[in-house]
């Protein structure tokens, strides 16, 4: 009969990348916590905000909540109605959306790193990948990845793959301290630029339309002074500053880890050949580990997209110095995170099916079974050919329309930034 599994001659776990060694901030303790515990710890953030606001006397009440009214003022031009320049915690729709994004981002980071850390080994174990390469792939690895010659010249395919992943892990461990300090300093600088620039621009989209220019400036000044996290409320200001540092630090960790994952995935692709688990034990023909990991990548980038939209809507381009830095990272790295896996695996189904079909006919020929003269003996091979033809092997588990919709959404922050800087567009005006 035709073999359906692809036995591995090595320990797949030796091919696992270790993202929890990328930085000191999210190390072994972060790894060992369950996702439920991470979610519970994330809930401490809104609780801390409520405590600080209560101490400062800026918690507000249910009557201060104007989420729907404020949202209408943002979306509909000229709909900003007269409202008091008071922004206690219960009215601060902007901060709460950022807090929710930070909480979700922390949980997603934990989830993604756990999935990505075992992805390569799981794909090898399932048979979706097998360690093998070609001279053409070796040239690509040398040219685009600067893969060392001593790795590419290893004779055994499995050992070569393990050597590549081990090198990536060794490099990230060596850079760990420098990366941590660099990310923390960058986050602190960008956060300082954020909180310093908010005085003149925060809540500008909510300025009542009935006020003249001087009245609007006065309303903005009063709104900032009455904001629970302004410089006039030092406890709230310090907490918000720390929150801003952590938010940007979290984004930078996503970006750095994403670069390392993209590099590793490209390298693994150059040192392996795609296949499938023809028993289909995971319902994805062996590709579920990649699909799950890629789904968290899309969710993380979708969260970053919505966060950038939120910031651009409320603050606009007046803080463009720091927003520009994040937009550059977003523009440069997003294609690598979203498009690179698609480019690497978009033709996997065709290649895998062609190889499987060839293997089935070869097995029949070796067994001396002819499809034309002995239909009964060829039936098992015919059955496998039908299974192969009908298999829906989508390594990323993404339909074209949903993938295209997400890619289109990722352009929205860039379009808003261009509209605000070039055409002086402003929400609510």
N, C-alpha and C positions, 0 to 999 in steps of 0.2 A: 504493500500500500504506500501511499504518498505521505511522507513525513510532514506534519503540520507545525511542529515546534522547531525552534532554532536553538539548540543547546549552546551555552556559552562555556568557553574554556577558561574563564577567569572569574574573579570575584567582582561582580558589578559594583559593589560598594566602594571599591578602590577608584571608581570613576565618578564619585560624587563630589561636587563642589561644596564648599563650606561657607555660605554667606555670613554666618554668625561670627566669623573671624574677620569680617571686613572692617569693623570698627569697634572700639571699646564700648560704645554706648549701647549697642544691641548685641551683647555677647552671650555667654553660656547661660546666665540667669534668664535672659530674655528667651532663649531657646527652650529652656526647661519648663517654662510656664505654659499652661494650657491656654487655648484661645479664649475659653470662657473666663479664665483668670485675668487675661490681658484686657478683655472687655470690661470686667468689673473694675480693674484699676483705672481704666480710661474714664469711668464714671466719676472718679474723684475730681476730675478737672471742673465740670460744671458745679459740683458741690463746693469746691474751693471758691469759685467765682461768687456763688450765692453768699457764702460766709463773709468774704471780703466786702461785697456790696452792702451786706447788712451792717457790718461794722462801720462802714463809711456813711451809712444812711442813704444809700442810692439803690436799694433793691427795687423799689417801686411796688406797684400793686397790679392786680388784674385789669384795673381800669386804665392803666398806662399802656397796655398792649394795643398796638395799632398795626399789626403785621399786614392785614389785608389792605388797609388804607394806605400804608406806606408803599406796599407793593404796587398798588394802582398808580400812585404818584410816580413811581419809577418807570413803569411800563407805558403809561399813557401820557403823551406830551400835553403839558398844560393842565394836568389833573392834580397837581400838588395843592391841597387845600390848606387853609390856615391851621397851624397847630403850634402848640407851645414848644419852645426850644428846650425841652426837657428830655433827657435820654438816660433814664435809669436802666438797670439790667433787663427789666421786663419788656422794655420797648426796643432794646438794642438788637434788632433783627440781624444786622450785619455780623456782630460778634458771635451770635449763636450759630449762624451758618458756618463760620470759621471753626468754632469749637467742635461742631458735629463732624466737620471735615477732618480735623486733627484726630478725633477719636476713631473715626472710621479708617483713617490712614494708618494709625498705629496697629489696629487689628489686621488690616490688609497686609502691612509689612510683615508681621509675624506669620500670617497665613502663606504669603507668597514665598518667603524664605524657606519655610518648612517644605513646601511643595517643590521648589526649585532645587533644594539641597539633595533630594532623592530622585530627581527626574531622570537624569542620565542613567543611573543604575537600574531604575525601574524599567526604562525603555529597553535596556539590554536584557533584563530578566524576562520581559514579556516577549522578546523576539522582534519587536518593532524596529530595533536597530541591531546591527551586528558589526563588530569591529572589522573593518576592511577599508582599503583605500586604493586609489589609482595614482599613476604618475601625474596626471593632470591635476588631481586634487592636491597632491603634494606641492606642486608648483604654486597653486593658489594659496595654500597655507603659508608657504615661504614668502610669497609676495605681499599678501594682504594682512597676514597675522604676524609676520616676522617670527614664525615658529622656528626655534633653534634647529640647526642641522642635526645635532645629536639625537633629537627626538624623531625627526623624519627618517633617519637612517636606521632606526630600530627595526629589526627584521620581523618580529612577532607583532601582528596587528593589535592584539589585546594589550600587550605591554606598551606599545606606542601610545595608545589612547590613555592608558593609566598614567604614563609619564607626562603627557600634556596636561591633564587635569591636576596632577600633583604639582606641576610647575605653577599653574594658576593659583592654587591654594598657598603655595610657598610665597609667591609674590605678594598676595593680599595680606598675609601675615607679616611680611617684612614692612609693608607700607602702612600697617594698621595705625600706629601712633600718629604718623604724619598726616594721614587722611583725617583722623579724628580731630586733630588740632586745626587743620585747614578748614574743615567743615564748620567747626564751632566758631572760628573767627569770622568766616564768611557769613554765617547765620547771624552773628551778633551785629556785624556792620550793616547788613541789609535790614535787620529788625530795627536798628537805631534810625536808619533812613526812613523806615515806614512810620514809626511813632512820632518822629520829628516833623514829618510832612503832613500828618493828618490834621493838624490844627487849622489849616486853611482850606482843606478839601473834604474832610469827613462830613457826611450827611448833606453834601451839596445837592444831591438829587432830590432831597426832601424840602428844599427851601420853598416856602409858599410863593406862588406866582403873583400874588397881589402886592407884594412888597417891591419898592423901587431898589435901585442898585445899592444905595447906602443902607437901606433897611435889610436887604439880603445879607450884606456883609455883617451887620450887627447880629442878625439871627444866627449866622454861622458861628460867630464868636461866642454867642451865648450858648448855642447848642454844644459846642466843644467844652466850654467851661462846666456845663451841667452834665456832661457825659461821665458815667461812673469811672472810666479809665483815663480821664484827662490828667494833666499835670497838677490840677487843683485838688485831685483826690489821689494822694501819693500811693496808698496801698493798692488801689485799683490800677494805677499807672505802672507800678512795678510788676504786678501780676500779669498785666497785659503785655508788657515788654518781654517777660520770661516766656509767655505763651507764644509771642511772635518769634522769639529765638528758636523755640522748640519746633514750631510749625515749619520754619524755613530749614532747620536742621533735618527734619524728617523728609522734606522734599529732596534735599541734597543727598540723603542716604538712599532714597529711592533711585535717584539719577545715577549715583556712583555704582550701586549694586546692579542697576540695569545695564550699565556699560560693561561690567564684568560678566554678567549673564549673556549679553549679546556676543561678546568676544568668545566666551566658552562655547556657546551654541554653534557659532560659526566654525570654531575649531573642531568640535565634535562631529559636525556635519562633514568636514573635510576628511575625517579619520574613520568614518563609518559608512555603511550602506543601508538604505531604508529597506524594511521588510514588513511583515505583519504577523500577528498571532492568528494563525488560521483556525484555531479553536475558538477564537473571539471570546475569550473568557471575561474580558472587561467590558464587552459591548461596543468597544471602539477599535477593535482589531489590534489591540496592544498599544494604542496611542493615547490612552486616557491620561497618563502622567503629563504628557506635553500639553494636552488640551486643558487640563485643570490649571497648570502653571500659567499658560498663556491667558486664560480667562482672568486670573488675578492681575496680570499685567494690564489688560484692557480696563479692568475696574479701577486700578490705581491711576491710570492715565485719564480715565473719565473723571475721577474724583479731582485730579489736578486741574483738568479743564474747567470743571464747574467752579472750583475755587478761584481760578484766575478770572473767570467771568464775573464772579461775585465781587472780587477786588476792583476790577476795572469799572464795574457798574457804580459802585459806591464811592470809590476814590478817584477814578478817572486817570488821566495822563499827567496830572500835576505832580505825582510822585514817580514820574517815568524813569528816574535814575535807577531806582531799585526794582521797579516792575520790569524794566528793560532787561536787567540781568536774568530774571526768571524766565522772561519770554525768549531770550536767546537760548538758554538751556532747553526750554520746551521745544523750540523750533528745530534745534540741531539734533537733539537726542530722541525726540518722539518717533521720527521715522525709523530709527534703529530699533526701538523697542517694539513698534507695532508692525512695520513693514518688513523688517529683516526676516523674522520667522516665516511670514507669508511667502517671501521670495525664496527662501530655502526649501520650503515644503509644498509649494503650490503644485508641483508635478509629481509628487510622491505616489499618488494613486496610480497614475499611468505607468510609472516605472515598476512599481511593485507588482501590478497585475501582469505586466509583460514578462517579468522574471518568473512569476508563479506559473503562468501559462507555459512558458518554455520548460520549466522544471517538470510539469505534469506530463507533457509530451515526451520529454526525455526519459522519465520514469517508465512510461508505457513502452517506449522503444526498447529500453533495457530489458524489460520483462517479456519482450517478444510479442506484445499485444498490438494488433493492427485495428484501427478504428473502422476501416471499411470492411474487412473480411470477418471480424469477430466482434460484433456489436455487444454481445452479452459480456464478454471478458473486458471490454473497454468501458462498460457502464460505470464502474467506480471512478474512472478517470474523467468520464463525461460529467459525472455528478460534481466532481471537484472543479472542473472547468466552469460549470454553471455557478457554483458558489463564488468562484473568483470573479466572474463577470458581474455578478449582482452585488458584490461587496461594496459598501460605501465607505471608503477609507479616506477620512478627512482628519489628518493629524491635528489640526487646530480646532476642529469641530465648529467652524464658522461658515455660515451661509453667505453667499456673495452680497445679498442685499443688506444684511445686518452689518457685515464688515464695512461696506461702502458707507452706510449711515454713520457708523462710528468715526470713520476717517473724515467725513464731512463735518461732523460735530467738532472734531479736534481743531478745525480751522477757525472756529468762531472767535476764540480769544484774539487771534491775530487780526481778524477783520475788525473787531471792536477797537483794538489798539491803533490800527491804521486810521480808522474813522475818527478817533478822538484826537490823534496828533496831526493828521493831514487836513481833515475837514472840520476840525473843532466840534465834532459831534458830542453831545452830552445827553445822557438819559434824563427824562423828566422835563426836558426843555423843548 
